[in-house]
Amino acid sequence: MSKHQKSFQLTIQQIDLIEEAVRERIGILAHVVLASGDANSEESRANDGQIRDLNELLGSLHNQKIFYSQVNRTGVPGG
C-alpha cells in the first residue's frame, strides 16, 4: 500500500497562486448562490459546503506559513 507524502516543497509564488485560485473558486460559488435567489436549494447548500471547505483550506495554508519579523537582542519582535 502506498503512503502519502507528508510535506511539500512549494515556493511563495506557488502558494500565492493556489490561494488566488481558491479565492476565485469561492467567488464563483458564492455568485451562483446569489444568482439563483434560492439559498435553500440543494445546489446552494452544496455550494455553501464547498465554500466552507475552501475557506478551511485557506486557513490551513495561512496557519502553516512562517511569518518573519525583526527580532531584537532579547528575542522579542521589535516594532
N, C-alpha and C positions, 0 to 999 in steps of 0.2 A: 504494500500500500504506500502510495506516495505521500510525502509530507509537504505542507505549505511552507513557503518561505516566511520567516517571522519579521524580517526587516527589509527595507528597500532603500536604494540609493537614488534619491531624486534631487535635482537642482532646485534652487529657489524659483527659477523661471518655470520649471515644470509644475511645481506646487501651485504657483500663481495661475498657470493655465488650467489646472484641474479645478481650482476654486472658481475661476471665472466661468468655466463650463457648467459647474454645479449651480452657480447663481443664475445663469442663463436658463437652465432647465427649470429651476424653481419659478422664475418669472413666467415661463411658458405655461407651466402647470397652473399657476395662480390665475393667469389670464383666461385659461379655459374655464376655470371655475366661475370667474366673474362674468364671462361672456355667456355662459349657459343660463345664468339667472336663477338656477335652482341649486342652492347649496346643499340640499338634502338628497340629491340624486346619487345613484350608485357610483357614477363616474366622478362626481365631486368628492365623495367620501374616499374613493380610491386615490384621487389626486392629493387630497389632504394628507393621506398616509404617506404617499411618496414625498411630499413636501417636508413632512416631519422627518422622514428618514434622511433626506438630503441635508436638512439643517443639522441633524445629528452628525452627519459626515463632516460638514464644515466645522462644527465644534470640535470634533475629534482631530481634524487636521490642525486647527488652531492650537489646541492643547498640547500637541506634540512638537510645536515649534519651540525653539530655544531663542529667547529674546536677550540680546546683549545690551548692556548699558555700561556707562563709565563707572568704574569702581575705584574708590579712593583707598588709602593705605589701611583703613580699618576693615575693609572688605564690604563696606556698606555702599550701595549705589549712591552716587552723588547727583545733585540736581543742578 
